[in-house]
Amino acid sequence: MARFLTIEELWASWPMEKNPDRELWKYKGEYMLKPRGLPEDARVKDKHVYPSQRTDYDVTDPIRLEWRQERRREKLNVVTVVVVSFAPRDGSYIPWPGLQHDVFSKLWEEAHLDNHESLTVSQKVELAVAMKEEANCTFRRGDWKTAWHEYGRAWMQLLPYHIDAFPAGSEERNSLAEM
């Protein structure tokens, strides 16, 4: 029987992990995208039985689960680039790898705070929409660099939720898709 994903399953649906090593411009303790692919426990072995770790509301074939995971991975990649590249630093918006990449890691950590996880999906969407509207105002004032950063932060308010975590046609799924 279908059930909503737990908070732990929702977070595990996003292909992000804490990097313990220093690689190029990624520093110890920062979050980075995991290699492609679903966690092993999330792979469907029988198309009628939920896996032990769920990433989707419905039982879904492995190919579709992989595709959805890759879609979430690409979204994270885009948001990371936007948030990092346009993070204000001493009046300059030139991306300096290694100097500001921790911006995304800090926001990712903030999203995991209990007070954020206690918000309902509707409350998270309201917060994200308000932040998006603020970013729209910033953009209209001509400060598009700050606006891009604000758009990325607004999108991050929706974490750990994603559209595949809800049944088709549900209000939660539709509001997340609109954002």
N, C-alpha and C positions, 0 to 999 in steps of 0.2 A: 504494500500500500504506500502511496506517495506521502511524504512528509516534507516539511520545510527543512532546509539545510541548517545545521548548527552554525554558530559563529566560527568555530574552529574549521568546519568544512568550507564555509564562505571564504575565510582567509586563505585556506589551502587551494582554493580555486584560482587564485591569482599567482602567476608564476614568478614570484619574487622571493628572494632569500637573502639572509645576511651573509655578506662575503667576509670570510675569516682571513683571506689572503690579500696581499698587495699585488695588484695587477695593473700595469700601465697607469691609468689615471684613476683607478678605483682604489680607494684606501681602506684599510682594515676597519671592519665594523660597519661599512656602508652597505646599503641594500643594492642588489643588482638582479637583473633578470636571470631566472634559471635557464638551463638549457631547454631546448624545445622538448615537448612531450608531456603527457600526463604523469602524475605520480602513479607508481605501480598499483597501489591499492585502489585507485580510482578507475582502473580499466574494467570494463564489463566483460565478464567471461560467459555469461548466459544472458541473452537479450530479454529475459523475463525476470531477472533477479538484480536488485541493486548491488553495486559493489560496496565493499566495506567503507570506503571513503568516497563520498559523493561530491560531485562538482556541479551537477544539474538536478533540477527538480524531478524530471522524468527519467525513466530507464531509457538510455540512448545508446545506439550502436557505437563501437569504439572509434570509427572514422569520424563520425559527427562530433564526438567528445573531443577528439584531437583537434578538429577544426575550430571548435568553440574555444578551446584552450589557447590555440594560436591567435585567435581574434582578440582574446583578453591580453595576451602577450604584446600584440602590436599596439593596442590602446595604451598599455603601460609605457611602451617605448616612446610613443608620440608625446604623452603627457610628461614623461621624464625629460625629454628634450625641451619641451616648451617651458616647463617650470625651471629647469636649470639654466637654459640659455637666456631667459629673460628675467632671472632673479636679480633684483637691484643690488649693486655692490659699488659703493663709492661713486655713484652717479654714472657708472658705465654699465652697458648691457652687452659688452663683448664677451662671448662665452670663453671662459678660461678653464679648460678641463683640469680637475684636481683641486681648484681653488674654491669652486662653489658647488661641486657635485654633491656635497653633503646636504644641500638644501632639500633635495628630494628625500633623502634618508630621514631627515628630521620630520618632514611632513608625513612620511609613511609611519614613523613612530607615533606621531601625534594622533593619526587616524586610529591607532590601536588602543588609545586611552579609554578607560572604562566609561567616562562620561560621553564619549562619542559612540561607543557600542551600545549604550543604553537608549539611544535615539531610535525611534521607529523609522522604517523606510520612508514614510510620508514626511517625517520631520527632517530627515537627511535631504530629501528632494527639495523641501521648502528652503532649507539653508543653502543648498547648492544653487537654486534658482535666484535667491536674493544676491548671492555672491556673483552670479553670472550677470545679473542686471547692473550691479555695481561695476563690473568689468566693461559692460556695454557703455556705461556713462564715461568711463575712463577712455575708452576707444573713441567715442564721439568728441571728447575734448582734444583728441589728436595724440594722446600718449599711448600708442599702440603697443609699445614694448611692455609697459606695465600692465596693460590690458591682457596681453597674452599670458603673462605670469598669473594674473588673477583668474583667467579662464581655467588654467591648469589646476589651481588651488580649489576652484569651485567644483571641478569634476572629482577631485580627490575626496570631497565631502561625502560622496556616495559610497565609498568603500566601507565594508567589504562586499556590498551587494552588487549583483550583476543580473542582467535580464534572464539568463538561463536558470537562475535559482528559483524562479517563480513559474507557476502554471501559465500556459498560453491564455491570453485574454485577461489576466488578472490586472487589477488596478496598479499594483506595485510594478509589475513588468512594464506596463504601458508608460507609467510616469518615469521610470528609469530610461526607457527607450527615447522618450521625448527630450530628456536632458542631454 
